[in-house]
């Protein structure tokens, strides 16, 4: 049996099928948290934003019309929530309690990923922490496009639809983001 598409599941959820919404949640919860973490740099904030994205998705499911891929629609909602959270953090950093990862602290590993030995695990954690720090140091528009392309694997067309721009602009942003990320990584490695 072929699994239902995300678009079909959201339409069924809009008709009151709670099992269809649960299937969407199962498929998209981990990618949502991962993307939000890459943008926000804080696991608690990422979980909060992902939860809010699913609440909004549930609320609007009845009005959803599949004019674009579900992933485009979902990452648009998620990206907007991340930008709102960043704006809020910049205005009131002391009130939020958000805590970025500390030096040497790595993001939690994805479940189901096995690492051969403790040395490899330590190196992988240090690399993830370094890349995460470098990505979070990018301007928000570059951070978002890099997270969508490099970490979530979206195609240029999907990123363009998500961000509401054309493919050429996405290509330019990805190029600039990669250059800025490489420069930040070089600086961090020199420390």
C-alpha positions in Angstrom: 0.0 0.0 0.0 1.3 3.4 -1.0 1.4 5.9 1.9 -0.8 8.9 1.6 0.8 12.2 0.4 1.3 14.9 3.0 -1.2 17.1 1.0 -3.8 14.3 1.1 -3.2 13.8 4.9 -3.7 17.5 5.6 -6.9 17.6 3.5 -8.2 14.6 5.4 -7.2 16.3 8.7 -9.2 19.3 7.6 -12.2 17.0 7.3 -11.8 15.9 10.9 -9.6 12.8 10.5 -7.3 13.0 13.6 -5.4 9.9 12.5 -4.3 11.7 9.3 -3.0 14.6 11.4 -1.1 12.2 13.7 0.6 10.8 10.6 1.6 14.3 9.5 2.9 15.0 13.0 4.9 11.7 12.9 6.4 12.6 9.5 7.2 16.2 10.2 7.9 16.7 13.9 11.6 15.8 13.8 12.3 17.9 10.6 10.4 20.8 12.1 12.4 20.8 15.3 15.7 20.3 13.5 15.0 23.2 11.2 13.9 25.5 14.0 17.0 24.6 16.0 19.3 25.4 13.1 17.6 28.8 12.9 17.1 29.6 16.6 20.0 27.7 18.2 18.0 26.7 21.2 16.2 23.3 21.6 13.5 24.6 23.9 12.6 27.4 21.5 12.8 25.0 18.6 10.3 22.7 20.3 8.0 25.6 21.1 8.1 26.9 17.5 7.5 23.4 16.1 4.6 22.9 18.4 3.1 26.3 17.4 3.6 25.4 13.7 1.5 22.2 14.2 -1.2 24.1 16.1 -1.5 26.6 13.2 -1.5 23.7 10.7 -4.3 22.0 12.7 -6.3 25.2 12.9 -6.1 26.0 9.1 -6.3 22.4 7.9 -10.0 22.9 6.9 -9.0 25.7 4.6 -5.9 24.1 3.1 -5.9 23.8 -0.7 -2.8 22.1 -2.2 -1.6 24.8 -4.6 2.0 23.9 -3.7 3.8 21.1 -2.1 3.0 20.5 1.6 6.7 21.0 2.5 6.7 24.5 0.9 3.6 25.4 2.9 4.9 23.9 6.1 8.4 25.5 5.9 6.7 28.9 5.2 4.7 28.7 8.4 7.7 27.4 10.3 10.1 30.0 8.9 7.6 32.8 9.7 7.4 31.6 13.3 11.2 31.4 13.6 11.5 35.0 12.3 8.9 36.1 14.8 10.8 34.4 17.6 14.1 36.0 16.6 12.5 39.4 16.5 11.0 38.7 20.0 14.4 37.6 21.3 16.1 40.7 20.0 13.6 42.9 21.7 13.4 41.1 25.1 16.4 38.7 25.5 16.3 38.6 29.3 12.6 37.7 29.4 12.6 34.7 27.1 15.0 32.4 29.0 16.3 31.1 25.7 19.6 29.4 26.1 21.8 28.7 23.1 24.2 25.8 23.3 27.3 26.5 25.4 30.9 26.1 24.2 31.6 22.5 23.5 28.0 21.5 24.0 26.4 19.8 21.1 22.8 19.6 19.9 21.1 16.4 20.9 21.7 13.6 18.4 19.0 12.3 16.1 17.5 9.1 17.5 18.5 6.0 15.6 22.0 7.2 14.5 24.7 5.0 15.7 28.3 6.1 16.1 31.2 3.6 16.1 33.1 4.7 19.2 33.4 7.4 21.9 36.2 9.3 20.0 34.1 9.4 16.9 31.1 10.6 18.9 33.1 13.4 20.5 34.5 14.5 17.1 31.0 14.4 15.5 29.5 16.4 18.4 32.3 19.0 18.2 31.8 19.3 14.5 28.0 19.7 14.9 28.5 22.3 17.6 31.0 24.3 15.5 28.8 24.2 12.3 25.7 25.1 14.4 27.5 28.1 16.0 28.7 29.2 12.5 25.2 28.9 11.0 23.5 30.7 13.9 26.0 33.6 13.4 24.8 34.2 9.9 22.3 37.0 9.1 18.8 35.5 9.5 17.9 35.6 5.7 21.1 33.6 4.9 20.7 31.3 8.0 17.2 30.4 6.8 18.1 29.6 3.2 21.2 27.6 4.3 19.1 25.6 6.8 16.4 24.8 4.1 19.0 23.8 1.5 21.8 22.1 3.4 20.0 20.6 6.4 16.5 20.0 5.1 17.4 19.2 1.6 14.9 21.4 -0.2 15.3 22.1 -3.9 15.9 25.6 -5.1 12.3 25.8 -6.4 10.9 24.7 -3.1 13.0 27.3 -1.2 11.9 30.0 -3.7 8.2 29.1 -3.1 8.8 29.0 0.7 10.5 32.3 0.8 8.3 34.0 -1.8 11.1 34.9 -4.2 12.5 33.7 -7.5 14.9 30.8 -8.1 17.8 33.2 -9.1 17.5 35.1 -5.8 17.6 31.7 -4.0 20.8 30.8 -5.9 22.4 34.1 -5.0 21.4 33.7 -1.3 22.7 30.2 -1.1 26.0 31.3 -2.7 26.4 34.2 -0.3 25.3 32.0 2.6 27.9 29.3 1.8 30.6 31.9 1.4 29.7 33.5 4.7 29.4 30.2 6.4 32.9 29.1 5.2 34.4 32.4 6.4 32.7 32.0 9.8 34.0 28.4 10.1 37.5 29.5 9.2 37.4 32.2 12.0 36.0 29.8 14.5 38.7 27.2 13.7 41.4 29.8 14.3 40.2 30.5 17.8 
